[in-house]
Amino acid sequence: MKEKKLEFFVLNYDKNEKKVVSYNIFRNVNVKKAVEEEVKNYLNQKDDIGYFCDDLSGFDALVEKIDNIIKWQEAHRREYEISVGDAFTKDCSKLEKWDCYSQATPNKILIAKLCLDYFGSDI
């Protein structure tokens, strides 16, 4: 049987390789540990009513907490940023700055489901 892996890839610049690479956001140990703790807290609740984040509860609260963890570790940090724009532009001011968080957040529901599947199998 194939071993399960917790993976969600975004684009990131590898300064050692000097190229853009696929980067697994869960390679960041702080993200993986904090998400694991939140998923276990969520699964240990007897019902959705007992798990909160701001004005959200249940699965929606888990999604928000995981999103906040990724934001805390991988937003607005130089090592997690790339510049994106037209391939032929010579004006760097026209490039957008993307970090790992800005690429992951549109997929936050999927990421939460992946985390539930991965960490939930341990409980």
C-alpha contacts under 8 A as a table, 3 or more apart, distances in Angstrom:
res1	aa1	res2	aa2	distance
4	K	118	Y	7.06
5	K	118	Y	7.33
6	L	26	F	6.85
6	L	114	L	7.20
6	L	115	C	7.07
6	L	118	Y	6.32
7	E	24	N	5.65
7	E	25	I	7.20
7	E	26	F	6.33
8	F	23	Y	7.91
8	F	24	N	5.24
8	F	25	I	5.99
8	F	26	F	7.07
8	F	111	I	7.23
9	F	22	S	5.71
9	F	23	Y	5.08
9	F	24	N	4.38
9	F	25	I	6.26
10	V	22	S	5.57
10	V	23	Y	5.29
10	V	24	N	6.55
10	V	25	I	7.14
10	V	100	C	6.13
10	V	103	Q	6.24
10	V	104	A	6.92
11	L	20	V	6.45
11	L	21	V	5.72
11	L	22	S	4.88
11	L	23	Y	5.87
11	L	82	I	7.75
11	L	100	C	7.04
11	L	103	Q	7.89
12	N	20	V	5.44
12	N	21	V	5.48
12	N	22	S	6.30
12	N	23	Y	5.93
12	N	80	Y	6.14
12	N	81	E	6.44
12	N	82	I	6.08
12	N	99	D	7.62
12	N	100	C	6.96
13	Y	18	K	7.09
13	Y	19	K	5.67
13	Y	20	V	4.26
13	Y	21	V	6.02
13	Y	79	E	7.72
13	Y	80	Y	7.42
13	Y	81	E	7.11
13	Y	82	I	6.07
14	D	17	E	5.39
14	D	18	K	5.63
14	D	19	K	5.59
14	D	20	V	5.99
14	D	21	V	6.39
15	K	18	K	4.82
15	K	19	K	7.00
23	Y	27	R	7.83
24	N	27	R	5.55
25	I	28	N	6.08
25	I	31	V	7.62
25	I	70	I	7.96
25	I	100	C	7.28
26	F	29	V	6.69
26	F	31	V	6.09
26	F	32	K	5.26
27	R	31	V	7.94
27	R	32	K	7.35
28	N	31	V	5.43
28	N	32	K	6.44
29	V	32	K	5.10
29	V	33	K	6.05
30	N	33	K	5.34
30	N	34	A	6.04
30	N	73	Q	7.39
31	V	34	A	5.33
31	V	35	V	5.96
31	V	69	I	6.24
31	V	70	I	6.19
31	V	73	Q	6.70
32	K	35	V	5.27
32	K	36	E	6.05
33	K	36	E	5.10
33	K	37	E	6.29
34	A	37	E	5.17
34	A	38	E	6.33
34	A	69	I	6.93
35	V	38	E	5.08
35	V	39	V	6.10
35	V	66	I	5.98
35	V	69	I	7.01
35	V	115	C	7.55
36	E	39	V	5.21
36	E	40	K	6.18
36	E	115	C	7.59
36	E	119	F	6.32
37	E	40	K	5.22
37	E	41	N	6.18
38	E	41	N	5.02
38	E	42	Y	6.11
38	E	62	L	7.26
38	E	65	K	7.45
38	E	66	I	7.51
39	V	42	Y	5.00
39	V	43	L	6.11
39	V	62	L	7.27
39	V	115	C	7.13
39	V	116	L	6.31
39	V	119	F	6.82
39	V	120	G	7.37
40	K	43	L	5.07
40	K	44	N	6.05
40	K	119	F	7.31
40	K	120	G	7.29
40	K	123	I	7.70
41	N	44	N	5.20
41	N	45	Q	6.66
42	Y	45	Q	5.55
42	Y	51	Y	6.23
42	Y	58	G	7.63
42	Y	62	L	6.93
43	L	46	K	7.74
43	L	120	G	7.28
45	Q	48	D	7.02
45	Q	50	G	6.05
45	Q	51	Y	6.62
46	K	50	G	7.27
47	D	50	G	6.06
47	D	51	Y	7.75
47	D	58	G	7.58
48	D	51	Y	5.77
48	D	57	S	6.22
48	D	58	G	3.97
48	D	59	F	7.09
49	I	52	F	7.49
49	I	57	S	6.07
49	I	58	G	6.18
50	G	57	S	7.39
50	G	58	G	7.40
51	Y	57	S	5.47
51	Y	58	G	5.39
51	Y	61	A	6.96
51	Y	62	L	7.90
52	F	55	D	7.16
52	F	56	L	5.73
52	F	57	S	4.41
52	F	58	G	6.59
52	F	61	A	5.52
52	F	62	L	7.90
53	C	56	L	5.22
53	C	57	S	6.27
53	C	61	A	4.86
53	C	62	L	7.50
53	C	64	E	7.04
53	C	65	K	6.78
54	D	61	A	7.76
56	L	60	D	6.04
56	L	61	A	4.94
57	S	60	D	5.92
57	S	61	A	4.75
57	S	62	L	7.79
58	G	61	A	5.36
58	G	62	L	6.54
59	F	62	L	4.97
59	F	63	V	6.20
60	D	63	V	5.11
60	D	64	E	6.33
61	A	64	E	5.11
61	A	65	K	6.15
62	L	65	K	5.07
62	L	66	I	6.13
62	L	112	A	7.12
63	V	66	I	5.32
63	V	67	D	6.13
63	V	108	K	6.31
63	V	109	I	5.98
63	V	112	A	5.51
64	E	67	D	5.01
64	E	68	N	6.13
64	E	108	K	7.99
65	K	68	N	5.03
65	K	69	I	6.27
66	I	69	I	5.06
66	I	70	I	6.36
66	I	108	K	7.68
66	I	112	A	6.77
67	D	70	I	5.27
67	D	71	K	6.15
67	D	105	T	6.47
67	D	108	K	6.21
68	N	71	K	4.91
68	N	72	W	5.96
69	I	72	W	5.04
69	I	73	Q	6.45
70	I	73	Q	5.37
70	I	74	E	5.68
70	I	75	A	7.41
70	I	101	Y	6.13
71	K	74	E	5.40
71	K	75	A	4.97
71	K	101	Y	5.57
72	W	75	A	6.48
74	E	77	R	6.32
74	E	80	Y	6.08
74	E	99	D	6.93
74	E	100	C	5.69
74	E	101	Y	5.38
75	A	80	Y	7.17
75	A	99	D	5.82
75	A	100	C	6.51
75	A	101	Y	5.08
75	A	102	S	7.18
76	H	80	Y	7.38
76	H	81	E	7.21
76	H	99	D	6.44
77	R	80	Y	5.52
77	R	81	E	6.63
77	R	99	D	7.46
78	R	81	E	5.29
80	Y	99	D	5.16
80	Y	100	C	5.57
81	E	97	K	6.47
81	E	98	W	5.43
81	E	99	D	4.07
81	E	100	C	6.64
82	I	97	K	5.81
82	I	98	W	5.34
82	I	99	D	6.26
83	S	95	L	5.77
83	S	96	E	5.46
83	S	97	K	4.67
83	S	98	W	6.14
84	V	95	L	5.32
84	V	96	E	5.11
84	V	97	K	6.35
84	V	98	W	6.93
85	G	89	T	7.44
85	G	94	K	6.91
85	G	95	L	4.75
85	G	96	E	6.22
86	D	89	T	5.49
86	D	95	L	7.58
89	T	92	C	7.36
89	T	94	K	7.59
91	D	94	K	5.77
91	D	95	L	7.60
92	C	95	L	5.36
98	W	102	S	6.14
98	W	103	Q	7.12
99	D	102	S	5.45
99	D	103	Q	6.68
100	C	103	Q	5.31
100	C	104	A	6.24
101	Y	104	A	5.03
101	Y	105	T	5.91
102	S	105	T	5.61
102	S	106	P	7.51
103	Q	106	P	6.73
103	Q	107	N	7.95
104	A	107	N	5.50
104	A	108	K	6.49
105	T	108	K	4.97
107	N	110	L	5.40
107	N	111	I	6.18
108	K	111	I	4.94
108	K	112	A	6.11
109	I	112	A	5.14
109	I	113	K	6.30
110	L	113	K	5.10
110	L	114	L	6.19
111	I	114	L	5.03
111	I	115	C	6.17
112	A	115	C	5.06
112	A	116	L	6.16
113	K	116	L	5.06
113	K	117	D	6.17
114	L	117	D	5.15
114	L	118	Y	6.09
115	C	118	Y	5.02
115	C	119	F	5.83
115	C	120	G	7.58
116	L	119	F	5.49
116	L	120	G	5.06
117	D	120	G	5.29
117	D	121	S	6.34
118	Y	121	S	5.96
118	Y	122	D	7.75
119	F	122	D	5.57
119	F	123	I	7.37
120	G	123	I	5.53
